[in-house]
Amino acid sequence: MLKNKKGALELSINTIVVIVIGVTLLTLGLVFVRGIITKTTDLSDKAFQDANEQLDSLSGSVNEFLTVAPEVVRAKAGDINGFGVLIKNIEETSYSGVVAKVTTSQNALDKGVKCEFLDGSSSKNLKSPLTPGSEERFNIRVRTTRSSIGAFGCEFSLSGGRIEQTTYSLRRDIEVIAS
């Protein structure tokens, strides 16, 4: 009768040890994942800060409808980087219903590179109306995978609201270099 109770005690101690080890491994895993996410967020925040600083330095002297900074995005394979876009209505006409679109080349998509707005979408409506002298900014995220090595292309363009009639270029090609 005494041996039976000893077996039950050993079983409950083993269960407690397994639970403690499991909780420890789970905690370590969560800390590791949180560290990776924080690092990725810090990298993309720095990229957008740099792009916005470049746009700020140009802001007073912008004489184009569409300005991209930087025009060449360098990213390590597997990281996230980005660029900023400044849209400034330098004409005397107001525009309504204008759509901004970012497109990733098929070659880039095949290699795991994707250009998108911060919310993951590929198009956005501009504030309406876009009056003379008004500006709008967008941050574009460039995602790469570990196999994304090479030079790729993304395109930012504007369309709709009779904006196609403007004499200024409404498209910009951005070179993405992943190493």
Secondary structure, DSSP 4 states (H G I P E B T S, - for coil): -HHHHHHHHHHHHHHHHHHHHHHHHHHHHHHHHHHHHHHHHHHHHHHHHHHHHHHHHHGGG--SSEEEE-SEEEE-TT-EEEEEEEEE--SSS-B-S-EEEEEE-HHHHHTT-EEEETTS-SEEEPPSSB-TT-EEEEEEEEE--TT--EEEEEEEEEESTTGGGSSS--EEEEEEEE-
